[in-house]
Amino acid sequence: MKTPETDRVELLQGTLDMLVLQTLLLGPSHGHAIAKSIQRASDDALLVEHGSLYPALHRLERQGWLTTKWDKAPGKNREVKYYLLTPAGKKQLVAVQNKWEQLVAAIGKVMRTA
C-alpha cells in the first residue's frame, strides 16, 4: 500500500533552490507559504521540510538572489518575513532552468537506450 511518504521523491542537490526561485517568481512569499506552494504544485509529491527550506532561503539571500521584508501576515496580528526575488535571482532562475532542461534531456536519452 502506498503512503504519502513513499509517493514523495528526493530532491536533487540544487533543485530546492530552483523551486524556491520559481515559486518567488509569482511574487513575495513567507517561508511556510513557499513550502506549501511547492507541495501543492507537485500534487503533494514534494514535501519541503523547514529544516531544508530556511537554510536554502538564507543561502539564496547571501547570493543576492533574494531579498527580504517584514510585513503584516494576512489575517494575523503579527509580522512575518517575506522573501522577494531580485533581478539577479531572476537571471539565476533562467540559468538553472536551462541546466535543468539539459539534465532532464540527458537522463531521458539514457533511459531510452536499450
DSSP file (Angstrom, degrees, kcal/mol; ACC not computed):
  #  RESIDUE AA STRUCTURE BP1 BP2  ACC     N-H-->O    O-->H-N    N-H-->O    O-->H-N    TCO  KAPPA ALPHA  PHI   PSI    X-CA   Y-CA   Z-CA
    1    1 A M              0   0    0      0, 0.0     2,-0.2     0, 0.0     0, 0.0   0.000 360.0 360.0 360.0 133.6    0.0    0.0    0.0
    2    2 A K        -     0   0    0      4,-0.0     3,-0.0     3,-0.0     0, 0.0  -0.541 360.0-165.1 -78.1 141.1    1.3    3.4   -0.9
    3    3 A T    >>  -     0   0    0     -2,-0.2     4,-1.4     1,-0.1     3,-0.6  -0.835  36.7-106.3-116.2 161.2    1.7    6.0    1.8
    4    4 A P  H 3> S+     0   0    0      0, 0.0     4,-0.7     0, 0.0     3,-0.1   0.855 121.3  55.9 -54.7 -33.3    2.2    9.8    1.2
    5    5 A E  H 34 S+     0   0    0      1,-0.2     3,-0.5     2,-0.2    42,-0.1   0.873 105.7  49.3 -68.7 -35.9    5.9    9.3    2.2
    6    6 A T  H <4 S+     0   0    0     -3,-0.6    -1,-0.2     1,-0.2    -4,-0.0   0.726 107.0  56.9 -76.9 -19.3    6.5    6.6   -0.4
    7    7 A D  H  < S+     0   0    0     -4,-1.4    -1,-0.2    -3,-0.1    -2,-0.2   0.671  90.6  92.1 -81.1 -17.5    5.0    8.8   -3.1
    8    8 A R     <  -     0   0    0     -4,-0.7     2,-0.3    -3,-0.5    38,-0.2  -0.430  67.4-142.3 -79.6 152.6    7.4   11.6   -2.4
    9    9 A V        -     0   0    0     36,-1.4    38,-0.3    -2,-0.1     2,-0.2  -0.862  16.9-112.7-115.5 150.5   10.7   12.0   -4.3
   10   10 A E        -     0   0    0     -2,-0.3     2,-0.3    36,-0.1    36,-0.0  -0.576  34.4-121.3 -77.1 141.2   14.0   13.1   -3.0
   11   11 A L        -     0   0    0     -2,-0.2     3,-0.1     1,-0.1     2,-0.1  -0.664  21.7-121.3 -84.5 136.3   15.2   16.4   -4.4
   12   12 A L    >>  -     0   0    0     -2,-0.3     3,-2.3     1,-0.1     4,-0.6  -0.419  47.5 -81.1 -67.6 151.5   18.5   16.5   -6.3
   13   13 A Q  T 34 S+     0   0    0      1,-0.3    -1,-0.1     2,-0.1     0, 0.0  -0.327 119.9  16.9 -56.5 131.0   21.1   18.9   -4.9
   14   14 A G  T 3> S+     0   0    0     -3,-0.1     4,-1.6    -2,-0.0    -1,-0.3   0.165  97.4 102.0  91.5 -17.5   20.3   22.4   -6.0
   15   15 A T  H <> S+     0   0    0     -3,-2.3     4,-2.6     1,-0.2     5,-0.2   0.885  75.6  57.0 -67.5 -37.9   16.8   21.6   -7.1
   16   16 A L  H  X S+     0   0    0     -4,-0.6     4,-2.6     1,-0.2    -1,-0.2   0.914 104.6  52.6 -59.7 -42.4   15.3   23.1   -4.0
   17   17 A D  H  > S+     0   0    0      1,-0.2     4,-2.5     2,-0.2    -1,-0.2   0.923 110.2  48.1 -57.8 -44.5   17.0   26.4   -4.8
   18   18 A M  H  X S+     0   0    0     -4,-1.6     4,-2.5     1,-0.2    -2,-0.2   0.909 111.5  49.8 -63.6 -42.6   15.5   26.3   -8.3
   19   19 A L  H  X S+     0   0    0     -4,-2.6     4,-2.3     2,-0.2    -1,-0.2   0.883 111.0  49.4 -65.3 -38.6   12.0   25.5   -6.9
   20   20 A V  H  X S+     0   0    0     -4,-2.6     4,-2.4     2,-0.2    -2,-0.2   0.940 112.0  47.8 -65.1 -47.2   12.2   28.4   -4.4
   21   21 A L  H  X S+     0   0    0     -4,-2.5     4,-0.8     1,-0.2    -2,-0.2   0.911 112.7  49.5 -60.3 -42.2   13.2   30.8   -7.1
   22   22 A Q  H >< S+     0   0    0     -4,-2.5     3,-0.6     1,-0.2     4,-0.5   0.909 110.4  50.4 -63.2 -42.3   10.5   29.6   -9.4
   23   23 A T  H >< S+     0   0    0     -4,-2.3     3,-1.2     1,-0.2    -1,-0.2   0.900 109.4  50.5 -63.3 -41.1    7.9   30.0   -6.6
   24   24 A L  H >< S+     0   0    0     -4,-2.4     3,-1.1     1,-0.3    61,-0.5   0.623  90.9  77.8 -76.0 -11.5    9.0   33.5   -5.8
   25   25 A L  T << S+     0   0    0     -4,-0.8    -1,-0.3    -3,-0.6    -2,-0.2   0.801  90.3  58.3 -61.7 -27.1    8.7   34.4   -9.5
   26   26 A L  T <  S-     0   0    0     -3,-1.2    -1,-0.2    -4,-0.5    -2,-0.2   0.645 127.0 -76.7 -77.6 -15.4    5.0   34.6   -8.7
   27   27 A G    <   -     0   0    0     -3,-1.1    -1,-0.3    -4,-0.2    56,-0.1  -0.699  68.1 -35.2 139.1 170.2    5.5   37.2   -6.1
   28   28 A P        +     0   0    0      0, 0.0     2,-0.3     0, 0.0    56,-0.2  -0.194  60.6 168.6 -58.7 147.8    6.8   37.7   -2.5
   29   29 A S  E     -A   83   0A   0     54,-1.8    54,-3.4     3,-0.0     2,-0.2  -0.988  32.2-115.9-156.6 157.0    6.0   35.0    0.0
   30   30 A H  E  >  -A   82   0A   0     -2,-0.3     4,-2.1    52,-0.3     3,-0.3  -0.570  41.9 -99.2 -93.6 164.9    6.9   33.8    3.5
   31   31 A G  H  > S+     0   0    0     50,-0.6     4,-2.3     1,-0.2     5,-0.2   0.874 119.5  48.8 -53.2 -50.1    8.7   30.6    4.2
   32   32 A H  H  > S+     0   0    0      1,-0.2     4,-2.3     2,-0.2    -1,-0.2   0.899 112.2  49.9 -61.0 -40.6    5.7   28.4    5.1
   33   33 A A  H  > S+     0   0    0     -3,-0.3     4,-2.4     2,-0.2    -1,-0.2   0.852 107.9  54.1 -67.2 -34.4    3.8   29.6    2.1
   34   34 A I  H  X S+     0   0    0     -4,-2.1     4,-2.2     2,-0.2    -2,-0.2   0.947 110.1  46.9 -62.5 -47.9    6.8   28.8   -0.2
   35   35 A A  H  X S+     0   0    0     -4,-2.3     4,-2.1     1,-0.2    13,-0.3   0.917 114.2  47.0 -60.5 -44.4    6.9   25.2    1.2
   36   36 A K  H  X S+     0   0    0     -4,-2.3     4,-2.9     2,-0.2    -1,-0.2   0.872 109.5  54.1 -66.5 -37.6    3.1   24.8    0.8
   37   37 A S  H  X S+     0   0    0     -4,-2.4     4,-2.8     2,-0.2    -1,-0.2   0.919 110.1  46.3 -63.3 -44.0    3.2   26.2   -2.8
   38   38 A I  H  X S+     0   0    0     -4,-2.2     4,-1.4     2,-0.2     8,-0.3   0.910 113.4  50.1 -63.8 -42.5    5.8   23.7   -3.8
   39   39 A Q  H  <>S+     0   0    0     -4,-2.1     5,-3.2    -5,-0.2     6,-0.3   0.934 114.1  43.8 -62.0 -47.4    3.9   20.9   -2.2
   40   40 A R  H ><5S+     0   0    0     -4,-2.9     3,-1.9     1,-0.2    -2,-0.2   0.925 111.8  52.6 -63.8 -45.7    0.6   21.9   -3.9
   41   41 A A  H 3<5S+     0   0    0     -4,-2.8    -1,-0.2     1,-0.3    -2,-0.2   0.778 110.8  48.6 -63.8 -25.8    2.3   22.5   -7.3
   42   42 A S  T ><5S-     0   0    0     -4,-1.4     3,-1.5     4,-0.2    -1,-0.3   0.245 116.3-112.9 -96.7  12.7    3.8   19.0   -7.1
   43   43 A D  T < 5S-     0   0    0     -3,-1.9    -3,-0.2     1,-0.3    -2,-0.1   0.902  74.7 -56.5  53.8  42.9    0.5   17.3   -6.2
   44   44 A D  T 3 <S+     0   0    0     -5,-3.2    -1,-0.3     2,-0.2    -4,-0.1   0.567 113.8 116.8  68.2  12.1    2.0   16.6   -2.8
   45   45 A A  S <  S+     0   0    0     -3,-1.5   -36,-1.4    -6,-0.3     2,-0.6   0.806  71.3  53.6 -76.4 -28.8    4.9   14.7   -4.3
   46   46 A L        -     0   0    0     -7,-0.3     2,-0.6    -8,-0.3    -4,-0.2  -0.930  64.3-175.5-112.3 120.7    7.4   17.2   -2.8
   47   47 A L        -     0   0    0     -2,-0.6     2,-0.8   -38,-0.3   -11,-0.1  -0.960  13.3-154.3-113.7 114.6    7.4   18.0    0.8
   48   48 A V        -     0   0    0     -2,-0.6     2,-0.2   -13,-0.3    -9,-0.1  -0.801  11.4-145.9 -94.2 112.7    9.8   20.7    1.7
   49   49 A E    >>  -     0   0    0     -2,-0.8     4,-2.7     1,-0.1     3,-1.6  -0.501  16.6-126.8 -75.8 143.9   10.9   20.4    5.4
   50   50 A H  H 3> S+     0   0    0      1,-0.3     4,-2.0     2,-0.2    -1,-0.1   0.819 109.6  65.0 -61.0 -29.8   11.6   23.7    7.2
   51   51 A G  H 34 S+     0   0    0      1,-0.2    -1,-0.3     2,-0.2    -3,-0.0   0.711 113.3  32.8 -66.2 -20.0   15.0   22.3    8.2
   52   52 A S  H <> S+     0   0    0     -3,-1.6     4,-1.5     2,-0.1    -2,-0.2   0.752 116.4  56.2 -99.4 -36.3   15.9   22.3    4.5
   53   53 A L  H  X S+     0   0    0     -4,-2.7     4,-2.8     1,-0.2     5,-0.2   0.946 103.9  48.7 -66.0 -51.5   13.9   25.4    3.4
   54   54 A Y  H  X S+     0   0    0     -4,-2.0     4,-2.4     1,-0.2     5,-0.2   0.880 110.2  50.0 -66.5 -38.6   15.3   28.0    5.7
   55   55 A P  H  > S+     0   0    0      0, 0.0     4,-2.4     0, 0.0    -1,-0.2   0.903 112.7  50.0 -61.0 -37.0   19.0   27.2    5.1
   56   56 A A  H  X S+     0   0    0     -4,-1.5     4,-2.7     2,-0.2    -2,-0.2   0.926 110.0  49.6 -65.3 -43.7   18.2   27.4    1.3
   57   57 A L  H  X S+     0   0    0     -4,-2.8     4,-2.0     1,-0.2    -1,-0.2   0.913 112.7  47.2 -60.8 -42.6   16.4   30.8    1.8
   58   58 A H  H  X S+     0   0    0     -4,-2.4     4,-2.4     2,-0.2    -1,-0.2   0.901 112.1  50.2 -66.2 -40.0   19.4   32.1    3.7
   59   59 A R  H  X S+     0   0    0     -4,-2.4     4,-1.8     2,-0.2    -2,-0.2   0.926 111.2  48.4 -63.1 -44.7   21.8   30.8    1.1
   60   60 A L  H  <>S+     0   0    0     -4,-2.7     5,-2.2     1,-0.2     6,-1.0   0.854 111.1  51.1 -65.1 -34.9   19.8   32.4   -1.7
   61   61 A E  H ><5S+     0   0    0     -4,-2.0     3,-1.2     4,-0.2    -1,-0.2   0.914 108.1  51.4 -67.8 -42.5   19.7   35.7    0.2
   62   62 A R  H 3<5S+     0   0    0     -4,-2.4    -2,-0.2     1,-0.3    -1,-0.2   0.851 106.6  55.3 -61.8 -33.6   23.5   35.6    0.7
   63   63 A Q  T 3<5S-     0   0    0     -4,-1.8    -1,-0.3    -5,-0.2    -2,-0.2   0.627 117.1-116.2 -73.2 -13.1   23.9   35.0   -3.0
   64   64 A G  T < 5S+     0   0    0     -3,-1.2    25,-0.4    -4,-0.4    24,-0.3   0.588  87.3 114.2  87.4  11.1   21.9   38.2   -3.7
   65   65 A W  S   <S+     0   0    0     -5,-2.2    21,-2.0    23,-0.2     2,-0.3   0.637  77.0  35.4 -90.0 -15.5   19.1   36.3   -5.4
   66   66 A L  E     -B   85   0A   0     -6,-1.0     2,-0.3    19,-0.2    19,-0.2  -0.941  62.0-168.2-130.9 155.2   16.6   37.0   -2.7
   67   67 A T  E     -B   84   0A   0     17,-2.3    17,-3.0    -2,-0.3     2,-0.3  -0.889  16.3-139.2-131.8 168.4   15.8   40.0   -0.5
   68   68 A T  E     -B   83   0A   0     -2,-0.3     2,-0.3    15,-0.2    15,-0.2  -0.889  16.5-179.3-130.2 158.4   13.5   40.2    2.5
   69   69 A K  E     -B   82   0A   0     13,-2.0    13,-3.6    -2,-0.3     2,-0.4  -0.979  25.3-126.8-150.6 149.4   11.0   42.5    4.1
   70   70 A W  E     +B   81   0A   0     -2,-0.3     2,-0.3    11,-0.2    11,-0.2  -0.815  39.6 157.4 -95.7 136.3    8.9   42.3    7.2
   71   71 A D  E     -B   80   0A   0      9,-2.2     9,-3.1    -2,-0.4     2,-0.2  -0.974  46.8 -80.8-152.9 162.8    5.1   42.8    6.7
   72   72 A K  E     -B   79   0A   0     -2,-0.3     7,-0.3     7,-0.3     5,-0.1  -0.456  46.3-120.4 -69.0 134.4    1.9   42.0    8.5
   73   73 A A    >   -     0   0    0      5,-2.7     3,-2.2    -2,-0.2     5,-0.3  -0.559  38.0 -97.2 -73.5 137.6    0.6   38.5    7.8
   74   74 A P  T 3  S+     0   0    0      0, 0.0    -1,-0.1     0, 0.0     3,-0.1  -0.348 106.8   0.6 -58.0 126.9   -2.8   38.5    6.2
   75   75 A G  T 3  S+     0   0    0      1,-0.2     2,-0.3    -2,-0.1    -2,-0.0   0.565 114.7 103.7  73.0   8.4   -5.5   38.0    8.9
   76   76 A K  S <  S-     0   0    0     -3,-2.2    -1,-0.2     2,-0.2     0, 0.0  -0.839  71.2-134.5-121.5 158.7   -2.9   37.9   11.7
   77   77 A N  S    S+     0   0    0     -2,-0.3     2,-0.3    -3,-0.1    -5,-0.0  -0.227  81.9  70.7-103.6  42.3   -1.8   40.4   14.3
   78   78 A R  S    S-     0   0    0     -5,-0.3    -5,-2.7    -7,-0.0     2,-0.3  -0.976  78.3-110.3-150.9 162.2    1.9   39.8   13.7
   79   79 A E  E     - B   0  72A   0     -2,-0.3     2,-0.3    -7,-0.3    -7,-0.3  -0.704  27.7-166.2 -95.9 149.0    4.6   40.4   11.2
   80   80 A V  E     - B   0  71A   0     -9,-3.1    -9,-2.2    -2,-0.3     2,-0.6  -0.919  27.9-105.0-129.3 158.4    6.3   37.7    9.1
   81   81 A K  E     - B   0  70A   0     -2,-0.3   -50,-0.6   -11,-0.2     2,-0.4  -0.739  34.5-159.3 -87.3 121.6    9.4   37.7    6.9
   82   82 A Y  E     -AB  30  69A   0    -13,-3.6   -13,-2.0    -2,-0.6     2,-0.4  -0.810   6.0-144.0-101.3 141.5    8.6   37.8    3.2
   83   83 A Y  E     -AB  29  68A   0    -54,-3.4   -54,-1.8    -2,-0.4     2,-0.4  -0.880  16.2-168.4-105.7 137.2   11.1   36.7    0.6
   84   84 A L  E     - B   0  67A   0    -17,-3.0   -17,-2.3    -2,-0.4     2,-0.3  -0.965  23.1-118.7-127.8 141.7   11.3   38.5   -2.8
   85   85 A L  E     - B   0  66A   0    -61,-0.5   -19,-0.2    -2,-0.4   -20,-0.1  -0.623  28.7-147.5 -77.5 131.8   13.1   37.6   -5.9
   86   86 A T     >  -     0   0    0    -21,-2.0     4,-2.0    -2,-0.3     5,-0.2  -0.492  29.8-103.6 -90.6 166.8   15.8   40.1   -7.0
   87   87 A P  H  > S+     0   0    0      0, 0.0     4,-1.9     0, 0.0     5,-0.1   0.891 127.1  52.0 -55.9 -38.6   16.7   40.9  -10.7
   88   88 A A  H  > S+     0   0    0    -24,-0.3     4,-2.3     1,-0.2   -23,-0.2   0.864 106.6  53.9 -65.4 -34.6   19.9   38.7  -10.1
   89   89 A G  H  > S+     0   0    0    -25,-0.4     4,-2.3     2,-0.2    -1,-0.2   0.865 105.6  52.5 -66.2 -36.9   17.6   36.0   -8.8
   90   90 A K  H  X S+     0   0    0     -4,-2.0     4,-1.9     2,-0.2    -2,-0.2   0.904 110.3  48.2 -65.1 -41.0   15.5   36.1  -12.0
   91   91 A K  H  X S+     0   0    0     -4,-1.9     4,-2.1     1,-0.2    -2,-0.2   0.906 111.1  50.8 -64.4 -41.3   18.7   35.7  -14.0
   92   92 A Q  H  X S+     0   0    0     -4,-2.3     4,-2.7     1,-0.2     5,-0.3   0.892 106.8  54.7 -63.6 -39.5   19.8   32.8  -11.9
   93   93 A L  H  X S+     0   0    0     -4,-2.3     4,-2.4     1,-0.2    -1,-0.2   0.920 107.4  49.5 -60.8 -44.3   16.5   31.1  -12.3
   94   94 A V  H  X S+     0   0    0     -4,-1.9     4,-2.1     1,-0.2    -1,-0.2   0.922 112.0  49.5 -60.2 -43.5   16.8   31.3  -16.1
   95   95 A A  H  X S+     0   0    0     -4,-2.1     4,-1.9     1,-0.2    -2,-0.2   0.925 113.6  43.8 -63.1 -45.6   20.3   29.8  -15.9
   96   96 A V  H  X S+     0   0    0     -4,-2.7     4,-2.6     1,-0.2    -1,-0.2   0.832 110.2  56.2 -73.3 -29.6   19.3   26.9  -13.6
   97   97 A Q  H  X S+     0   0    0     -4,-2.4     4,-2.6    -5,-0.3    -1,-0.2   0.917 107.6  49.3 -64.3 -41.3   16.2   26.2  -15.7
   98   98 A N  H  X S+     0   0    0     -4,-2.1     4,-1.9     2,-0.2    -2,-0.2   0.922 112.9  46.4 -62.2 -44.3   18.4   25.8  -18.7
   99   99 A K  H  X S+     0   0    0     -4,-1.9     4,-2.4     2,-0.2    -2,-0.2   0.897 111.5  52.7 -64.4 -40.0   20.7   23.5  -16.8
  100  100 A W  H  X S+     0   0    0     -4,-2.6     4,-2.8     1,-0.2    -2,-0.2   0.926 108.2  49.8 -61.8 -45.6   17.7   21.6  -15.5
  101  101 A E  H  X S+     0   0    0     -4,-2.6     4,-2.2     1,-0.2    -1,-0.2   0.878 110.9  49.9 -62.3 -37.9   16.3   21.1  -19.1
  102  102 A Q  H  X S+     0   0    0     -4,-1.9     4,-2.4     2,-0.2    -1,-0.2   0.909 111.6  48.9 -65.4 -41.7   19.7   19.8  -20.2
  103  103 A L  H  X S+     0   0    0     -4,-2.4     4,-2.7     2,-0.2     5,-0.2   0.923 111.3  48.7 -64.0 -45.4   19.8   17.4  -17.3
  104  104 A V  H  X S+     0   0    0     -4,-2.8     4,-2.4     1,-0.2    -1,-0.2   0.909 112.5  48.9 -61.5 -42.6   16.2   16.1  -18.0
  105  105 A A  H  X S+     0   0    0     -4,-2.2     4,-2.0    -5,-0.2    -2,-0.2   0.913 112.2  48.2 -63.7 -42.9   17.1   15.6  -21.7
  106  106 A A  H  X S+     0   0    0     -4,-2.4     4,-2.0     2,-0.2    -2,-0.2   0.913 112.5  47.5 -65.6 -43.3   20.3   13.8  -20.9
  107  107 A I  H  X S+     0   0    0     -4,-2.7     4,-2.6     1,-0.2    -1,-0.2   0.906 109.5  55.0 -64.6 -40.2   18.6   11.5  -18.4
  108  108 A G  H  X S+     0   0    0     -4,-2.4     4,-1.3    -5,-0.2    -1,-0.2   0.892 106.2  51.3 -58.7 -40.6   15.8   10.9  -20.9
  109  109 A K  H  X S+     0   0    0     -4,-2.0     4,-0.6     1,-0.2     3,-0.3   0.922 111.3  47.3 -62.4 -44.3   18.4    9.7  -23.5
  110  110 A V  H >< S+     0   0    0     -4,-2.0     3,-1.0     1,-0.2    -2,-0.2   0.916 111.2  51.2 -64.0 -41.9   19.9    7.3  -21.1
  111  111 A M  H 3< S+     0   0    0     -4,-2.6    -1,-0.2     1,-0.2    -2,-0.2   0.742 108.0  53.2 -69.9 -22.5   16.5    5.9  -20.0
  112  112 A R  H 3< S+     0   0    0     -4,-1.3    -1,-0.2    -3,-0.3    -2,-0.2   0.548  84.3 106.8 -89.2  -8.3   15.5    5.3  -23.7
  113  113 A T    <<        0   0    0     -3,-1.0    -3,-0.0    -4,-0.6    -4,-0.0  -0.436 360.0 360.0 -72.7 147.0   18.6    3.3  -24.5
  114  114 A A              0   0    0     -2,-0.1    -1,-0.1     0, 0.0    -3,-0.0   0.463 360.0 360.0 -89.5 360.0   18.1   -0.4  -25.0
